[in-house]
Amino acid sequence: MEGTVVVITAHAFEARAAAGVGRGMVKEPWGSWMLYRGEMWDIPLAVIRCGPGKVAAAAATQAAVQYLDPLVIVSFGVAGSPDPSTEIGTMVVATTVVDVALEELGDLPVEIPSRFDSSPALRDAFLSVPGGVEGMVLCWEGQVASPSNRPPTKGIDGGPVAVDWESAAVAQVAQMWGIPWVALKVVSDHGEHDRMKRVAVAAKRPLQWAAEVFRRAGAAFLNEEREVAEDHEDDLTGKEEHIENRETSTG
């Protein structure tokens, strides 16, 4: 199986956590970003630290598509949550990512997608590892807790909600190119005043376990994909042999 497992992160501590489950990882500048390259199992692994925001995430994901030949793309890191009942450290495996800004635009003369569903097979692989729960990720470049800037959650239910700035951009680019993707986000805060202290706590054990979930789930997904590819190749070989035998018998 050829290609690279690509992880998109906004911050250095997120990139280090994801790269920590790789083997032989080398850190190098990649344009204005930072790139960690190595292997995970026997598959090339690339972790990109692109900085915060949708624009940076979209550009990094597009660059990954062009230069890294991604097998899968994972949006990885910490996120806030507008729901105080969602415990800090909750690991959200996104069923859907919503671009709140686009969602709020309403009717437009052209259709602009604002909701992106993650790859079911990839999502199921992540949920098969203990610790992850299904939920929704809202892409919202605003404050999590301020009443005037809180992301709208009307009509959103079915599990915990995480809020980040990047996942919708990653999802949109990956989906445009037909690449399986998923977002894995650890809830670090609810927008409290001491948010950065809470992020620092989440960046330790919870985020490290999320990286381990990524490693195990990635291996399970890729092994299954490899088996499917091998079965398909065997089917093609069998059909070719059948055609050759038929041509020989009729000749």
C-alpha positions in Angstrom: 0.0 0.0 0.0 1.5 3.3 -1.1 0.9 6.7 0.4 1.2 8.6 3.6 -0.8 8.9 6.8 -1.2 12.7 7.2 -2.0 14.5 10.5 -2.9 18.2 10.5 -2.4 20.1 13.8 -2.5 23.8 14.7 0.0 23.9 17.6 3.4 22.5 18.3 2.4 20.5 21.4 -0.3 18.8 19.3 2.2 18.0 16.5 4.6 16.6 19.1 1.9 14.3 20.6 1.0 12.9 17.2 4.6 12.5 16.1 5.4 10.8 19.3 3.6 7.6 18.2 5.7 7.4 15.0 9.1 5.8 14.5 12.2 7.6 13.2 10.4 11.0 13.1 12.5 13.9 11.8 11.4 17.5 12.3 12.0 20.0 9.4 10.7 23.3 8.2 8.1 22.9 5.4 7.5 26.3 3.9 6.0 28.4 6.7 5.0 25.3 8.6 6.7 22.5 10.5 6.7 18.9 9.3 7.5 15.8 11.2 8.2 12.8 8.9 8.8 9.1 9.7 6.8 5.9 9.9 3.9 4.4 11.8 4.1 0.7 11.5 5.3 0.3 8.0 3.4 3.2 6.5 4.9 6.7 6.0 3.6 9.2 8.6 3.6 13.0 8.2 2.5 15.4 10.9 2.1 19.1 9.9 2.0 21.9 12.3 0.3 24.7 10.3 -0.7 27.2 12.9 -4.3 28.2 13.9 -7.2 29.0 11.6 -9.1 27.7 8.6 -6.9 29.4 6.0 -3.7 27.8 7.4 -5.4 24.4 7.8 -6.8 24.4 4.3 -3.5 25.4 2.7 -1.6 22.8 4.7 -4.1 20.1 3.7 -4.0 21.1 0.1 -0.2 21.0 0.2 -0.3 17.5 1.8 -2.6 16.3 -1.1 -0.2 17.7 -3.7 3.1 16.5 -2.2 2.6 13.8 0.4 0.1 11.4 -1.4 -2.2 11.0 1.7 -3.9 7.7 2.3 -5.9 9.3 5.1 -6.0 12.7 6.7 -6.6 13.3 10.5 -7.4 16.7 12.1 -5.8 16.2 15.5 -5.5 18.3 18.7 -7.4 20.0 21.5 -10.7 21.8 21.3 -13.1 23.8 23.5 -16.7 22.9 24.2 -19.7 25.2 24.7 -21.3 22.5 26.8 -20.2 22.6 30.4 -21.4 19.1 31.0 -18.8 17.8 28.6 -15.9 16.7 30.8 -12.4 18.0 30.2 -10.4 15.2 28.5 -13.4 13.9 26.5 -12.0 12.5 23.2 -14.4 13.4 20.4 -14.3 11.4 17.2 -16.2 13.6 14.7 -19.2 12.1 12.9 -19.7 15.5 11.3 -17.8 18.8 11.1 -19.8 22.0 10.7 -18.4 25.3 9.4 -20.5 27.6 11.5 -19.7 30.7 9.5 -21.0 29.1 6.2 -23.9 27.5 8.0 -25.1 30.9 9.2 -25.0 32.4 5.8 -28.4 30.9 4.9 -29.6 30.7 1.3 -27.0 31.6 -1.3 -27.2 31.7 -5.1 -24.7 28.9 -5.3 -24.4 25.8 -3.0 -21.5 26.0 -0.6 -21.1 22.9 1.6 -21.0 23.7 5.3 -21.3 20.2 6.8 -18.8 17.4 6.2 -19.3 13.7 7.3 -16.2 11.8 8.2 -15.3 8.5 6.6 -17.5 5.9 8.3 -14.8 3.1 8.1 -12.1 5.4 9.5 -14.4 6.7 12.2 -15.4 3.2 13.2 -11.7 2.3 13.5 -11.2 5.2 15.9 -14.2 4.3 17.9 -13.1 0.7 18.3 -10.2 1.9 20.5 -11.3 2.6 24.1 -11.7 6.3 25.1 -13.3 7.9 22.0 -16.9 9.0 21.8 -18.9 10.0 18.7 -19.7 13.7 18.5 -19.7 16.8 16.4 -17.0 19.3 15.8 -18.0 22.9 15.1 -15.4 25.0 13.2 -15.9 28.5 14.8 -13.2 31.2 14.8 -14.6 32.9 17.9 -14.8 32.5 21.6 -16.3 29.4 23.2 -17.8 31.0 26.2 -18.7 34.7 25.5 -22.5 35.0 25.1 -22.1 37.2 22.1 -19.6 35.0 20.4 -20.7 31.5 21.5 -21.1 29.1 18.5 -24.8 28.4 17.7 -25.7 24.9 18.7 -29.5 25.0 17.8 -30.5 21.7 16.2 -27.3 20.0 17.1 -27.6 16.9 19.3 -26.4 13.3 19.5 -23.2 13.5 21.6 -20.7 15.9 22.8 -19.8 19.0 20.8 -16.2 20.2 20.4 -15.2 23.5 18.9 -12.0 24.2 17.0 -10.9 26.5 14.2 -9.4 24.1 11.7 -11.3 20.9 11.2 -13.9 22.1 8.6 -11.1 23.3 6.3 -9.3 20.0 6.6 -12.5 18.1 6.0 -13.5 20.2 3.0 -10.1 19.8 1.2 -9.9 16.0 2.0 -13.5 15.4 0.8 -12.9 17.4 -2.4 -10.1 15.0 -3.3 -11.9 11.9 -2.1 -9.5 11.1 0.7 -10.8 9.4 3.9 -10.6 11.8 6.8 -11.6 12.1 10.5 -11.2 14.7 13.2 -10.0 13.6 16.7 -10.3 16.3 19.3 -9.7 16.3 23.0 -11.9 18.7 25.0 -9.5 21.0 26.9 -11.8 23.7 28.2 -15.2 25.5 28.2 -13.7 28.9 27.4 -12.8 29.7 31.1 -10.5 32.6 32.0 -7.8 30.1 32.9 -8.2 28.3 29.6 -4.5 28.1 28.8 -3.8 26.3 32.1 -6.6 23.8 31.2 -5.1 23.3 27.7 -1.8 22.6 29.3 -3.4 19.8 31.4 -5.2 18.3 28.4 -1.9 18.5 26.4 -0.4 15.9 28.7 -2.1 12.5 29.4 -5.5 13.1 27.5 -3.8 14.2 24.3 -1.1 11.5 24.5 -3.8 8.9 24.8 -5.5 10.4 21.8 -2.3 10.0 19.9 -2.2 6.3 20.9 -5.8 5.9 19.8 -4.7 7.4 16.5 -1.9 4.9 16.2 -4.0 1.9 17.0 -7.0 3.0 14.9 -4.8 3.9 12.0 -3.2 0.5 12.0 -6.6 -1.3 12.1 -8.0 0.8 9.3 -4.9 0.5 7.0 -4.7 -3.3 7.6 -8.4 -3.6 6.6 -7.8 -1.5 3.6 -4.8 -3.6 2.6 -6.8 -6.8 2.9 -9.5 -5.3 0.7 -6.9 -4.3 -1.9 -5.3 -7.7 -1.8 -8.7 -9.4 -2.2 -9.5 -7.1 -5.2 -6.2 -7.9 -6.7 -6.8 -11.7 -6.3 -10.2 -11.3 -8.0 -8.6 -9.5 -10.9 -5.9 -12.2 -11.2 -8.6 -14.9 -11.1 -10.6 -13.2 -13.9 -7.5 -12.8 -16.0 -6.6 -16.4 -15.6 -10.2 -17.4 -16.5 -10.1 -15.4 -19.7 -6.7 -16.8 -20.6 -7.9 -20.4 -20.1 -11.0 -19.7 -22.1 -9.0 -18.2 -25.0 -6.7 -21.2 -24.9 -9.5 -23.7 -24.9 -11.3 -22.0 -27.8 -8.1 -21.5 -29.8 
